[in-house]
Amino acid sequence: MTRPEEVLAVHYTNFFHSSTFVELEDGRILQAADTSFTISSDGGITWSPTFECRDTNGKLVGGGGTSLVRLSGKGIGLAAYVTDPEIPSWADGNRRRGMYCVFWRSEDGGKTWQPPVKITEPGSATASLQDALLRTSSGRIIFPVDNDIGQNIGPDNKTLPFTGKLVRGQWASTAAHFFDPHFNVISVYYSDDDGRTWKRNRDGDLFILLDWNANYNFVNEPSVAEVEPGRLLMVMRTGLGRLFQAWSEDNGETWTRPQPTSLAATTTPAQIRRLPNGHLLVVWNQESEEEVKRGYNRTRISSAISRNGGSVWEFFQNVESLLQGTRVEPGPIRPVRPAEFYLNPGQPAPEREARYIEVAAAHAWWSYPSVFVGKDRVLIAYSYSTFDDDPQYARLTQSSRMPGGYNQKQVVLPLRWFYGGKLPADNPFLKKAYQSSKNPVETAKP
């Protein structure tokens, strides 16, 4: 971690990658994770015991991919994906066929909850990233989701490979859906009445199109921030070695075609937030193509700041990392997977690039950040697991599965940490650069 001495608080929980946060009217922070809730009265330094919430029909509030948002007055809302019991997962070969998204409303800061309304329809195979709801300056609520399509078989009907590497002489998984045969597209739902009714973006599904009617790639698990009133920036997960982005100039109703950012990434999601000073903060798994090929995916969570609305990213920091360096130069736009992979018994062992096959001294996973921005601090929660030697048996065990283990880490950081430990400020050179591009110097006549 970059400058760990500046950390305000650290917590270890079993919320995995489900946490979402919202500031209540009285300044307290409400955290939800699946169907668990907890409250902090001191800016995330300490938290109350967990509790459950039920709606007026007696049903639990919450589900997968929980997201909280402030509504009008004392109101708060919570979105999550649930599964229709009449349409089980893997129906029609789709792992998420029965999933759809719903929204609960509370008029009194989470004390009581109304029954949920549907955002998407059952059978739509729709899910969402946790902590993804956004309330824009107009009061509109933005909820980006992704839809899953496809069969559960690979090219030429092949069985899916699995990735892993030797850690202290023992095999450990490096899986991250690198050989997932499904295709994902993104759509955006929005509400102008505090979540009572929802509409879908008007211009169709978002996915990557690299060459007109050929060479498509998936996008999923999006996060959205408001750059300025009506102008939104979405970042999304891909398998092409970069975060991709899309823009909306009409408060989420239409979007540009997804395009690459300058941020190197493995196939994991990011979170993007607008800071109180108008700058943008992004938190994501930053790994190079070489690192991913060596099996180091989900081993560096980084942050970066944009002071010009998402074009230039600066102040790269590491929130958690096994690897050296805080900034990774992005590589070519192409699929990136670990070089070391395996097939089921009875199939011939694949050829692999020997220079990427190594025995590692340590391995860990951390990913899926959730980000809460306060006035003077930022709280980041992320899934966290190390691979440790079992005290009794000849095997590696994930720390999350050990007695008393945990699968999530939360850190509270002062806002200045994200600026290299100094007070936030604008970049005067960026302003000059834009002025130069708008008013180029005329070439002197001979």
N, C-alpha and C positions, 0 to 999 in steps of 0.2 A: 504493500500500500504506500502511496505517496504521502509523506509527512504524517505518519500515524499519531504523532504527539498532539495534533490539532483536533483529534476526534473528541466529540463531546460526550458520546455514550455509545455502547455496543450491547446488543441483545442477541441471544440465541433462542430460537423458537422452533416449533414444529408446524409452522404455517406454510412451508415449502414455497411454491411460487404463486400464492393466492392472495397476498396482501394488497389492500387498497386503503386509501386514507382520504379523509375530508375534514376540514375545519368547521366546527359547529359555530353557531351564532355567538356563543359565549367565549370563544377562543380555544376551547378544548379540541383535541384531535380524536376523531373516531376512526378506529381501524377495523376492517372486516377481512376475514379470510375464510372462504367457503361459507360455513354457517356459524362461525365463531366471531365474536366481537370483543373489543377491548378499548379503553379510553385512556388518554394521557392528558393530564392537566398542567404539564410542565414542558411542553414542546418536544415530547418524545424521549425525555430522560428516563421516566418511569412509566409503567403501564398498569392498569387495573387487572384483576383476575378476569379471565374470559367469561363470556356469558352468551346465551342464545337469544334470538328475537323471533317472535312468531307473529304472523299477520292476524287479522281479525277472524279468519277462518281456522285459526289454530295451526297453520302450516309453518314450518321453518322458513325463515327469510335467508336467502343466499343459495349458492350453487357453485358451479365451476366458473373460473374467470371472473371473479367478483370485481365490480367497479362501483365506487361511490361518487356522488356529485352533489353540490349544493343546489337547492332549488330556491324559490322565492321565500322570503321571510325566514322562519325557522325550519323550512322544509329541507329534506335530503332525499336522494333517490339512490337505489342500488340496482344495477343490472348484473345478470349472470346467465350462463347457459344451463339448461336442464335437459333431461331426456324423457321423451314421451314413452311411457311403459308399453304402449300399443305398437311402437315402432322401435324394436331393440337395436342396439348398436350392432354393426356388421350386417344389417338388413341389406339385401341386394349387393353384398360384398363391400359395402361402404362402412368403414369403422365408426362414422359419426352420423349415420342416417337419421337416427332418432333425435338428434340434438337441435335445440332452438333456443332463442334468447328471450328473456322476460325482464320486466322492470317493476320494482316495488317502490311505493312512495310513502314517506312519512311526513306529516305536517308539524311534528313536534320534536324535531331533532333526534329521531330514532327511538322514542319511547313507545310509540304505537305505529303499526304498519298496515297499509291497505293491501288487499290481495293483489297479486301481480297482473299486469297486462302484457300481452304478447307483443314483442318487437318484430320477431320473425315467426314464420309458421312452423309447426311440427312437421318433421320430414324434410326440412330444408338443409340438414347437415351443416348447421351454422354454429360457430363458436366465436369466442372473442378472447383477446389478451386481457389479463387482469389489469386493473387500474387504468382503463382506457377511456372512460367517460370524460367529456370536456364540455364545460359551459362557456360559451363565447360571450363577448361583451354585449351582444344584443339580447342575451338571455336564451338563445337557442342551445339545445343540448345536442352534442355530436357523439355518435356511438359507431365507431368503425368495427366491422366484423369480417370474418372470412368464411367462405363456403368450400366444402370438400367434395370432390368428385373423383371417380376412377375405380378401377378394379384392384384387388389385393394380390396382383401377380406382376412380375417384372417383365422386361423385354424378352421376347421369344418364350414367354411363359416360365421364365427362370425363377427359382426360389431366391428370395432376397438374401444377399450377403449380410454379414454383421462385422462391425469394426471393433478393434481392440489392440492392446499392446502389452508387452511384458513390463511389469512394474516390480522391481526388486526380484525378478525371476518368475513372477506369477502373472497370469493373464488378467487384465482388467478391461472392462468395456470402455470404448470411446464413442459410443453411439450417440447420434443426434439427428436421426431421421435422414441420414445421408443417402440411403437407398430406399426411401419411401416412394412407392409407385403412384401415389395419389397426386392430384393437381388441386391447387388452391387459388381462389380468386377473392378479391376484396370488394365489399360494397359498404356504403355509409348510410346509416339511418340517422334521422334528426327529428327533434320534437320542438315545437314552439309553444307548447302548453304545459311545461313542467312534467313531461313524460306521460301525459294521459293518452296521447295518440302519437303515432310515428309515421314518417314518410321515408322513402328510399331515394338515394341520389338518382338524378334523372338521366345519366349518361352511361349506364351499364356497368358491367363488372370491370374491375381494375386487374390487369395482369401485365406481365412483361412481354412485349413484342419486339424482337430484335431485328426481324427481317420480313416485313409485310405479312404475308399469309403463311409464314414458316418460322420456325425457331421461337417457340413460345416458352416462357418460364413462369413458374409460380411466384406468387407473393402471398404472405399471410401475416397474422399477428401484428396489425398496424397500431401506431400511436400517433396522435394528432395534437398540434399546438396552434394557437392563434398568434400569428406574427404581427398582425395589425387588424383593426376592425374589418371583418369580411374576408380577410386573407388568411388561409389556413395552410399549414405544412404538415404532411403525413410522412412518417418514416416507416419502413416495412422490412420484414424478414425475407431473405432470398437464399438461394444456394449458390450464388454466383460470386462470392468473395467480397461483396459490398453490401452496405445498406442501400436500399433504393428509396426514392422520394416521389411524392406527387403533390401538386398544388391545387388549391381551390381559390377562386377569386370571387365566389358568390356564397360564402358562408357554408360550404359543404354540399351544395346542390349538384355541382359538376366538378370534375377533376381532370387534371392532365394525365397523359400516359405515364406510368412509372418510369423513372430514369435513375441512373446511378448517382450516388453521392460520392464524395471523396473520402468516405470513411470505410476502411477495411473492416470486414466482419466475417465471422463464421455463420452458420445457419442457425441463428438465434434471434430473438426479438430485441428491440430497443424501446426506450421511453424518451419522449421529447417533451420539454416543458418551457413555458415562458416565465422568466424571472421577474421580480417586481420592477427591475430597472429596464425591462423591455428586451434584454438579451435572451438568447435561447440556450438551454442546457440539454444535452443529449447524453444518455447513459446506456452503454451497450457492450456486448462481447466483441472486443477488438483483437483479431488475430490475423496474421498474414497467411498467404497461401502456403508458404513453407512450413509455418507452425502447424497449420491444420493437417498438412500431409504427414507430419511427424506425430500426429495424434493429440496435439495440444489445442483441442477445441474446448471452448467454455472454461478456459483457464486464465483469462484476463478480462475483468470488467473495468472499463474505462469511462471517463467523462470528458466532455469538451464543451467549449463555450463558443457561440456565434454572436458577434456584436453587430452584424449587418444583415440579420434576417434569414440566416441559413445558407449563405454562399461560402463564407470563409469560416473555418473552425480553428479555434486557438485553445491555449491552456489545457493541453492534454494531461490528464491525471489518471492514476490507477486506483480504483476503489479496492480491488482485490486482484492479486496476480501471482502466478507461479513463474512468470516470464519477465525478462528484463525489457526495459524500454517503455515509454509512455505513449509514443506515437508510432503507428505502423503505416508505412507507405502502401496504398492499395495496389493490388496487382491487376492483371487482365480480367475482363468480364467473361468468366467461364466457370463451369462447375468445379467446386473445390471439395475434395473428400480426403480422409486419411488414406495413406498409401497402404497401410497394413490392414487387410481385411481377410475374412475367412468365410468358407462355405460349409454347409451341413456335411456330416460324415457320409462317406460314400461318393462324394464328388471330388474331382481332381483339384488339388491346391492351386490357387491362382498365381500367376507371375506377378511380382511386386517390384517396385523400385527400391533396390537394396539400400540406397543412401538415406532413405527415410525410415528404415527399420532399426530401432534401437531399444535398449533396455533402459527404462527410466528409473530414477531414484525416488521420484514422488509423482503422485497424480491426484487430481481433484477436479471437481465440477462446481462451478458457480455461474448462475445465469438467471434470466427472467427478472430483471430489476423492476421494482415498483418505486415510484419517486413522489415524495410530498415536498412541496416548496413552501416554506414559511417566510416570515419577514426577514429573519437574519440567519436562517439555517435551512438545510435540506436533509430529509430523512430518506435513506435508500435501504430497501429490503430486497434480498435476493436469495435464491436457493443456494444451499451451501452443503457440500459433502466432500470429505477427504477419504482416501483409500488407506486404511491402517492395517497393520499386522494384527491378526486375531491373537489374543493373549494365550489361547489354549490350542487352537487347531492350526494346521498348516494351510492357511488361506488368508486372503485379503478380505477385509470387511469394510463396507462404507460406514463412516462415522455416524451417519443418520440411523443405522440399524444396530448400533451398539446399545447396551443398556444405558439409559439416561441420555441417549443421543439426541441430535437435533438435525433439522434439514433446512433451516433458514437462518440467515444472519441479517441483522439490522444495524446500520451505523447512522449516527447523527453527526453531521458535519457543518461547521460554520460556513456561511456563504462565501467568505473570502478564501476558503480552502480551494474552491473551484477556480480561483483566479491566481493560483500560485502562492497563496498565503497573504495576498495584498488586497487592499480595498478595491472593489469593482470600479472600473472607469471605462469610458469609451475609447476607441482606437482612432486617433486623429489621422493616421495614415490611410485608413479605409475611406474616410470622407474625402480625402484628397484624390484617392484613386478613382472614386466614382465621379468626381468633378472632372478629372482628366478624360475619362471615357465619354462624358457628355459634351465636353468642350475641348476636343483634341487640338493640340498646337498645330497651327498651319505650317506647312513646309515652306521654308524660305525660298523665294523665287531666285533663280540664277541671275 
